[in-house]
Amino acid sequence: MKGSKIRLPKRNKYRKIVDDVLDLHGFYKIEAEEAVISFLAEASRRGYQLVRVITGKGIHSIDGRGVLNDFVYNFLRDRGYQFNFAKINEGGEGAFDINLKR
């Protein structure tokens, strides 16, 4: 058609590409702690810059609160990691994007 433009899908110039992902679904808190410590140490050793830890939101928990979500949030905060919740379509408040750049 004359005068029509081809529209390409918008690209998010701020899109974050994670180097690795740890999914904690099905873990107990003690298992999750060991896994997170090991995962972050290995990611740092490999020189990764951005990793994601998926905890889920806890909506299927007995009380509807995410034990692992609270644990990982406090763990990262207390150890001085820079982190944010993932974008809504990448897990939202059920996933943490952790910046390992130093």
N, C-alpha and C positions, 0 to 999 in steps of 0.2 A: 504494500500500500504506500502510496505517495505520502510523505510527511510523517509516517509512523516511525517511532523509535523502538529499537530493540532494548528491552529492559533486562539487565542482568540482576540476579539476586544481590541484595545488599550484603556486603561483607563487613563483619565487625572488626574494625581496625584494632580493637582492644582485646581480641580473643586470646585467651590464655591456653597454651598447650602444656599439659602436664607431662612430666617425664616418666612418672610411674604412679600407680594407684594401689592402695591397700584397702580392701573391703572387709570391714569387721562384722558384717551381718553373721549372726550365729555364734559370735564369740562371747565368752564370759568376761567379766571385767579383768580378772587376773591374766587371762590369755591375751586380751586386748592390750594390756599394758606391755607385756613382753613383746608382742608383735609390733606395736608402735615404736618402742625403743629400738628394736632391731631394724625395722624398716627405715627409720630416719637416719640411723647410723650408716646403713648401707647406701642410702640415697646420697648422703653427704660424701661418703667415700668415693662414690662414682661421679661426683661433681654435678649432680642434678641441681637444677635451679628451682623448679616448682614441682611439688608432688601433691597428691590428693589422698586424704584418708576419709573413707566413707563409713559413717557410723549408722546411718539411718536416723529417722526422727523419733523413733520410740513409740510410734502410734499403735503398735501391736503389743507393747509392754502391758503388764498387768495394770499398772496405774496410769498408763498413757504417757509416761515421762521416759525420755531416753537416758538410761544409765550411761551408756557408752558415749553418747553425745556430750553429756555434762563432764564425764571423765576426760575425754580428749580435749575439750575446750579448756578445762582447768590445767591439764598437763601442759599444753602448748603455751598458755598464758604464763604459768609459773616458771617455765624454763626460757621465757623471753623470745619465743619464736614469733615471727611475723606471719600472720595468717588472716584469712577471710573465709566466710562461707562461700561455697561455690555458687555460680549463677543458678538461677531457679531451674533452668532446663538441664542442669548438670548435677542436681542433687540439693541445691538450696541449703537450708539449714541442717540438712542431713549429711553434708560433706564439707570438709575443710580443705582449702587450698593453702598450702604451706610454702612460704618463700624461704628457700635455703641459701640464697645469695648472701654472701658476707662481704 
